[in-house]
């Protein structure tokens, strides 16, 4: 992945986290959480030093 793609992935993760906090449907929250975990795992493969926002 290019640096730009990595930044876009981080942005996408942040957007999904915001949605996860806002949804009231438990199934939607669970699905969003799964998506976030997959995106984070993919990002960690490309950038092992990445530990999430605020770290």
Secondary structure, 3 states (H helix, E strand, C coil): CCHHHHHHHHHHHHHHHHHHHHCCCHHHHHHHHHHHHHHHHHHHHHCCCCCCCCC
